[in-house]
Amino acid sequence: MYVQELQPVAGSLGLSALVAALPLVIVLVLLGGVRLKAHLAGLTGLLAAALVACLAYGMPVGQTLSSAAQGAAFGLFPILWIVVNALWVYRMTVRTRHFDVLRRSFGRLSDDPRIQALVVAFCFGALLEALAGFGAPVAICSVMLVALGFDPVRAAVVALVANTAPVAFGAMGTPVVTLAQVTGLPLDTVASVVGRQTPLLALVVPLVLVGLVDGRRGLRETWVPALACGIAFAVAQFAASNHVSAQLADIGAALAGAAALVAVPHTRVPTPEAVRASVLTGTRSEELDEPDPNPEILRAYAPYALIVVIFSVAQLPAVKDWLAQATRTYDWPFLNVVNADGNPVGGNVFTWPVVSTGGTLVLLAGLATAAVLGVHARVALKEWAATVHELRYAILTVTSVLALAYVMNLSGQAATIGHFVAAAGAGLAFLSPVLGWFGVAVSGSDTSANALFGALQVTAARESGLSPELLAAANSSGGVLGKMISPQNLTVACAAVGLAGREGDLLRKVLPWSLGLLLVMCLIVVGQSSPVLDWMLP
């Protein structure tokens, strides 16, 4: 049995926290300062965490390795299992050219570039974030906006800023699932609190987007559809995350936002002012004028409809209970850890939701998609293998970061840092989103930031008398605002629109929005930690 110790270095909490923070500091410096590739930084940080666990905390080598193995296993399943299958569905639509049909369909919804930004970057980007995440929405939406006639720089900026509100529930809820796993908090509770924070961003972001496209005139002329889209998105995200399923939160929100845009007459009949606004964009692709048969348009939308239907059916009580019967729980080998109070930690047990997990449901949707789009089984398998190959470095990054997080959590390093940070007292509520923002800005992933800092936030909250659920959620909600300035996302955006080497230009344009929205989120969390807004919490 390994007993966690909070002050293993000279009996000092400060010195122990300094040593415990070394793995995180190493990862952040390698990523943000040295600009080392993410998977190499993750592996280096994992090695540092293992050395600190063994040498400073006295954790047996066998249990340290077992902790890392469990973190890597969780990174593979369910996290990467979701991402691989979601991107596989997307690759099949590209292979059959139905993604081009979908893109042309979006282009015909409105001739107003400001509305196009909302449809493509905000609504469809949210749907892509819900299905895949990990940079896919920025890359795909940037390309679509350029095809619609947007200037490449403006297209990249719009796609980056739009990729905020849906991030916490992206990749079928992977960030909040990870947050619940590493903190030991109930998933429904964590998702519920996040669902009372990020929808407030959704009210603002559409207005920001039309302003980015056409300045004050765009805001003055299209604030009604932008606000309608934001309200519909926010209400749907709140309702799904609190009363349905975290996995469906972004899907429902994206569809609701799109429906609101279609329902507002202004979005269907462009005004002379809207046509005049189009001079702000570049050359529109003539391919958008190519007609598509209605059956092909339906088939283009089919993959996303199948995912929505399958996930909705899986949430029905009877079906959910039936799927849960396949869940397996194991005592993780070579791991026996108790905290400083002598209570067993959650890491001693590993739960494997074989069928009910989001990745398996997306796989089923992918199989149905292959049938609907007429993809031969051999071709579908080849595309799946190509997806794994494409994601090979992302797979290594996610597994190493999750392994690092588990070693830090189970050895007691995260608890030590949490107790030390708790000295901030009431100020912790303001700093909590900043920590998540910083983690995502460096790592490029809300999932990784939650894995790194989730347990720390919970420990600090308990020591300072704040709500653990609130600060855990704040880590994720603040983190989404760091996504637009992360080097990985900036590089993805530049590569997608042919602006390689101009990441600095994009950073200067999106940084003010990132910081401004972060301040709003910090004030929301402070309010929720006090009588002013504590009525918002479940």
Disulfide bonds with the S-S distance in Angstrom:
none
